[in-house]
């Protein structure tokens, strides 16, 4: 029987967080293997030929700088990226908060990118590196005192450490008997892209309407990405509409802010949940990204949080390069990540509860809060700095 191939790290899951992790750990000089059931190639060249993706993210400036250091951002088609220069947020009584990058001495408040475009950029970088890439399904992982053995429909891999980046339904996490604490909001995020007749002026707009949140986020070429977080019944109603009917609903809900809308990508939805793994590490195992935590998309911080997992992991390994597989090192990573994860989960969950409440007192308080915050320029400046640096 042949001996298993060896690596320092095996990453299972090659989405945005997993692929970036492979590149970052390779830069540290580690031998890296990455496995995903889906091919790490869109089969379309150039990337600009990829269809417009309705799954978008608002990347922070800090994470774009990090992707640049990974030699990834240069592969992203810049004609498919849209900087946010301002944000406008309305409460359910019309009170408004405005955030302006210029007032924070910044070029922008973040950049809207398409998921498939960023994944293509990551895969282009992977193509240039000596990283084992396997398109396969993992069947078993055996954790021993000396190594982890990863097996499936490929030659077995022996590794010091397994990194689970295989999403919210992580097989690796379940296989390790790590449980999650789950909160289901009984909501869906309905997403679609629209062409607008009025310019968006690089402004991200968001309307809080009771327990519902509508966002129109700027895209290149006078288009916007619609993200409507709403209860299941309303989401199903939105998905049942024709393109013209859906556009009319958005125009009405957004008070005709951007004029007439033309649907560019069919509406789709995904369930809204917050989920936290009971622990981020075990012997020879680390969870990152959605395998470790998911949050409500109110602040658009899910992928930024996952990228910060990878950055923290790199910093942890830099501090103990000879001990990346010891439980003490892994626990150091887990402790380092807890404050950020807890703060972001508390923020998004708290905002959801605040705006979902029908209490008369809560409604009055939150709308007074909107009016108060709009006048607090130093506090708004600090909020913008947080957005830029996380």
ZISULKA-V45470 format. One record per residue. N is the residue number from 1. PHI is phi in whole degrees, -180 to 180 (none if undefined). PSI is psi in radians with two decimals (none if undefined). D_CENTER is the distance of its C-alpha to the mean C-alpha in Angstrom with 1 decimal. Layout:
# ZISULKA-V45470
n/phi/psi/d_center
N/PHI/PSI/D_CENTER
N/PHI/PSI/D_CENTER
This chain:
# ZISULKA-V45470
n/phi/psi/d_center
1/none/2.25/42.2
2/-72/2.65/40.1
3/-76/2.54/38.0
4/-63/2.62/34.2
5/-66/2.66/32.3
6/-118/2.65/30.9
7/-153/2.88/27.8
8/-77/-0.67/26.4
9/-140/2.37/22.9
10/-115/2.13/21.7
11/-102/2.22/18.0
12/-109/1.97/17.5
13/115/2.07/14.6
14/-119/0.70/13.9
15/-83/-2.79/10.5
16/-58/-0.82/8.3
17/-73/-0.75/8.4
18/-65/-0.77/11.9
19/-65/-0.73/13.3
20/-65/-0.62/12.5
21/-64/-0.73/14.1
22/-60/-0.77/17.1
23/-66/-0.79/17.7
24/-64/-0.73/17.5
25/-73/-0.54/19.8
26/-64/-0.66/22.1
27/-62/-0.46/22.5
28/-77/-0.14/23.8
29/95/0.17/26.5
30/-83/2.62/25.3
31/-83/2.08/26.2
32/-121/2.40/23.0
33/-123/2.51/22.7
34/-133/2.38/19.7
35/-127/2.37/20.1
36/-150/2.56/18.4
37/-69/-0.41/20.3
38/-97/2.55/19.1
39/-60/2.49/20.6
40/-90/0.93/18.8
41/-165/2.21/20.3
42/-76/-0.22/19.8
43/71/0.24/23.6
44/-127/2.26/23.5
45/-138/2.34/24.8
46/-77/3.04/24.2
47/-61/-0.47/20.5
48/-63/-0.27/21.6
49/-81/-0.15/23.1
50/-64/2.45/19.9
51/-66/2.71/19.8
52/-58/2.26/17.7
53/-99/2.28/14.4
54/-82/-0.17/13.6
55/-91/1.89/9.9
56/-122/2.83/8.7
57/-136/2.66/6.3
58/-103/1.72/8.2
59/-80/2.38/8.5
60/-75/2.75/10.9
61/-61/-0.65/14.2
62/-63/-0.72/14.2
63/-75/-0.52/11.4
64/-66/-0.70/13.2
65/-62/-0.70/16.3
66/-65/-0.78/15.1
67/-62/-0.55/14.1
68/-65/-0.72/17.6
69/-67/-0.42/19.2
70/-84/0.02/17.8
71/61/0.61/19.6
72/-104/-0.78/16.6
73/-61/-0.53/16.2
74/-65/-0.37/19.8
75/-86/-0.19/19.1
76/-78/2.29/16.7
77/-67/1.85/18.9
78/-67/-0.31/19.2
79/-72/-0.16/20.8
80/-109/0.31/17.4
81/-118/2.48/15.7
82/-133/2.03/16.5
83/-73/2.51/16.9
84/-99/2.04/16.9
85/-94/-0.49/20.2
86/-143/2.79/20.6
87/-128/2.44/19.1
88/-125/2.22/21.4
89/-129/2.21/20.8
90/-113/2.44/23.6
91/-83/3.08/24.7
92/-75/-0.04/26.5
93/-113/0.19/29.8
94/93/-0.08/28.9
95/-63/2.51/28.4
96/-127/2.47/26.1
97/-115/2.32/24.1
98/-119/2.30/23.7
99/-120/2.33/21.7
100/-130/2.12/23.0
101/-59/-0.65/21.8
102/-57/-0.69/25.4
103/-72/-0.29/26.4
104/-99/0.20/23.9
105/55/0.71/25.5
106/-128/2.73/22.3
107/-72/-0.60/21.8
108/-161/3.02/18.7
109/-103/0.18/16.2
110/141/3.00/13.2
111/-132/2.22/12.8
112/-81/2.20/11.5
113/-130/2.77/10.9
114/-91/2.42/11.1
115/-59/-0.82/9.1
116/-68/-0.54/12.5
117/-68/-0.74/13.9
118/-69/-0.67/11.5
119/-64/-0.69/12.1
120/-61/-0.72/15.7
121/-63/-0.71/15.9
122/-63/-0.77/14.7
123/-66/-0.60/17.3
124/-62/-0.69/19.9
125/-68/-0.74/19.7
126/-57/-0.62/20.0
127/-58/-0.46/23.0
128/-93/-0.04/24.8
129/-114/2.69/24.4
130/-85/1.29/26.5
131/-124/2.26/23.9
132/-68/2.21/24.9
133/-123/2.17/22.8
134/-123/2.18/23.7
135/-94/1.75/23.0
136/-165/2.92/24.1
137/-104/2.31/23.7
138/-85/2.27/24.1
139/-101/-0.56/27.0
140/-157/2.66/27.6
141/-134/2.15/26.9
142/-107/2.08/29.9
143/-98/2.17/29.4
144/-122/3.11/32.6
145/-66/-0.46/33.9
146/-106/-0.37/33.8
147/-168/2.99/30.9
148/-115/2.38/28.4
149/-110/2.06/29.5
150/-105/2.18/27.0
151/-131/2.65/28.8
152/-176/-2.59/28.3
153/-87/0.99/29.7
154/-161/2.92/29.9
155/-64/2.37/32.1
156/-56/2.55/31.1
157/-115/2.26/29.0
158/-105/2.27/30.0
159/-143/2.76/27.6
160/-75/-0.55/27.5
161/-151/2.41/23.9
162/-107/2.34/21.4
163/-117/2.08/17.7
164/-88/2.00/15.8
165/-130/0.62/12.4
166/-101/0.53/13.4
167/86/3.13/10.9
168/-62/-0.53/11.6
169/-97/0.52/15.2
170/-40/2.05/15.7
171/-68/-0.68/19.3
172/-62/-0.76/19.6
173/-63/-0.80/18.9
174/-65/-0.69/21.4
175/-63/-0.52/23.9
176/-89/0.09/23.9
177/58/0.66/24.7
178/-97/2.10/21.8
179/-89/2.89/21.4
180/-126/2.64/18.7
181/-98/2.10/19.1
182/-119/2.35/17.8
183/-124/2.07/18.0
184/-96/2.15/18.0
185/-81/-0.03/18.1
186/54/0.67/20.2
187/-134/2.88/18.0
188/-129/2.65/16.1
189/-98/1.97/13.7
190/-94/2.19/15.9
191/-125/2.54/14.6
192/-167/2.82/17.0
193/-115/2.52/18.0
194/-133/2.57/21.4
195/-86/2.46/23.9
196/-116/2.66/25.5
197/-89/-0.37/29.1
198/-107/2.45/28.5
199/-65/2.49/26.5
200/-83/-0.25/23.3
201/57/0.54/24.3
202/62/0.53/20.8
203/-107/2.30/20.2
204/-91/2.22/17.1
205/-119/2.47/18.9
206/-144/2.32/18.1
207/-119/2.14/20.8
208/-93/2.06/21.0
209/-126/1.45/23.5
210/66/-2.19/24.4
211/-86/0.06/21.8
212/-107/2.49/20.2
213/-130/2.13/17.8
214/-109/2.24/18.0
215/-123/2.38/16.0
216/-119/1.91/17.3
217/-107/2.37/15.2
218/-69/2.42/17.2
219/-124/2.85/17.3
220/-63/2.86/20.0
221/61/0.72/23.4
222/53/0.87/23.7
223/-127/2.84/21.0
224/-136/2.66/18.3
225/-100/2.17/15.3
226/-96/2.25/16.2
227/-128/1.97/13.9
228/-117/1.87/16.4
229/-89/2.02/15.6
230/-153/2.92/19.0
231/-66/2.80/21.3
232/-59/-0.70/21.9
233/-64/-0.79/25.3
234/-68/-0.66/24.2
235/-62/-0.78/21.3
236/-62/-0.65/23.8
237/-63/-0.81/26.1
238/-61/-0.71/23.7
239/-70/-0.37/23.1
240/-83/-0.18/26.9
241/-79/2.69/27.7
242/-73/2.95/28.8
243/-58/-0.75/27.1
244/-68/-0.72/29.7
245/-66/-0.73/29.5
246/-64/-0.74/25.7
247/-59/-0.71/26.1
248/-64/-0.71/28.9
249/-61/-0.75/26.8
250/-69/-0.73/24.1
251/-59/-0.78/26.9
252/-66/-0.84/28.6
253/-66/-0.52/25.7
254/-97/0.22/24.7
255/56/0.64/28.4
256/58/0.55/28.9
257/-62/-0.62/27.1
258/-115/0.33/26.3
259/74/-2.71/29.3
260/-69/2.62/29.4
261/-122/2.48/26.4
262/-122/2.15/26.4
263/-66/2.26/23.9
264/-105/-0.61/22.4
265/-131/2.42/20.1
266/-58/2.47/21.0
267/-67/2.45/19.3
268/-142/2.97/17.3
269/-142/2.85/15.7
270/-145/2.57/13.6
271/-69/2.54/14.6
272/-101/2.08/13.2
273/-143/2.70/13.5
274/-115/2.41/12.8
275/-145/2.41/13.7
276/-137/2.18/14.8
277/-65/2.47/16.7
278/-61/-0.47/20.2
279/-150/2.62/20.0
280/-92/-0.27/17.7
281/-138/2.75/20.6
282/-149/-3.14/23.8
283/-56/2.08/26.5
284/62/0.48/25.1
285/-145/2.38/21.6
286/-131/2.43/18.3
287/-104/2.37/15.1
288/-136/2.85/11.7
289/62/-2.57/8.0
290/-64/-0.36/8.3
291/-65/-0.46/11.9
292/-98/-0.62/12.4
293/-163/2.49/10.5
294/-129/2.61/8.7
295/-132/2.86/9.1
296/-64/2.45/10.4
297/-78/0.20/8.5
298/-49/-0.78/11.5
299/-97/0.01/10.2
300/61/0.60/7.0
301/-108/0.08/5.8
302/-58/-0.91/3.3
303/-73/-0.56/2.1
304/-61/-0.68/5.5
305/-64/-0.72/6.7
306/-65/-0.72/6.5
307/-63/-0.63/8.2
308/-68/-0.48/10.5
309/-58/-0.83/11.5
310/-65/-0.76/12.7
311/-60/-0.75/14.5
312/-65/-0.65/16.1
313/-65/-0.76/17.2
314/-60/-0.79/18.8
315/-63/-0.65/20.5
316/-64/-0.77/21.8
317/-69/-0.60/23.2
318/-62/-0.62/24.8
319/-76/-0.39/26.6
320/-143/1.12/28.0
321/-62/-0.45/28.0
322/-90/-0.07/30.8
323/-130/0.65/29.3
324/-66/-0.36/25.7
325/-102/0.09/26.7
326/-84/2.56/28.5
327/-62/-0.57/27.3
328/-62/-0.75/28.0
329/-66/-0.75/25.6
330/-65/-0.68/22.8
331/-68/-0.55/23.6
332/-63/-0.74/23.5
333/-60/-0.81/19.8
334/-61/-0.75/19.2
335/-65/-0.66/21.1
336/-65/-0.54/19.4
337/-87/-0.39/15.9
338/-57/-0.82/17.3
339/-60/-0.76/17.9
340/-65/-0.81/14.4
341/-63/-0.79/12.9
342/-62/-0.76/15.8
343/-63/-0.77/15.8
344/-70/-0.69/12.3
345/-65/-0.73/13.1
346/-65/-0.70/16.5
347/-63/-0.92/15.5
348/-69/-0.71/13.4
349/-67/-0.69/16.0
350/-66/-0.72/18.8
351/-63/-0.72/18.0
352/-61/-0.84/17.8
353/-63/-0.69/21.1
354/-62/-0.77/22.7
355/-91/-0.17/22.3
356/-87/-0.28/22.9
357/-70/2.40/26.3
358/-97/0.03/29.4
359/-61/2.31/31.6
360/-59/-0.74/33.8
361/-64/-0.74/33.5
362/-65/-0.73/29.7
363/-60/-0.80/29.6
364/-64/-0.75/32.2
365/-65/-0.78/30.5
366/-68/-0.60/27.0
367/-75/-0.60/28.6
368/-64/-0.63/30.9
369/-63/-0.70/27.9
370/-60/-0.87/26.4
371/-62/-0.68/29.8
372/-67/-0.81/30.2
373/-64/-0.63/26.8
374/-58/-0.48/27.5
375/-90/-0.13/30.6
376/-97/1.41/29.1
377/-61/-0.74/28.4
378/-61/-0.70/28.1
379/-68/-0.71/25.5
380/-63/-0.64/23.5
381/-61/-0.76/23.8
382/-65/-0.69/22.4
383/-60/-0.73/19.3
384/-67/-0.66/18.7
385/-63/-0.65/19.2
386/-62/-0.73/16.6
387/-63/-0.65/14.0
388/-74/-0.59/15.4
389/-100/0.05/15.6
390/-119/none/12.3
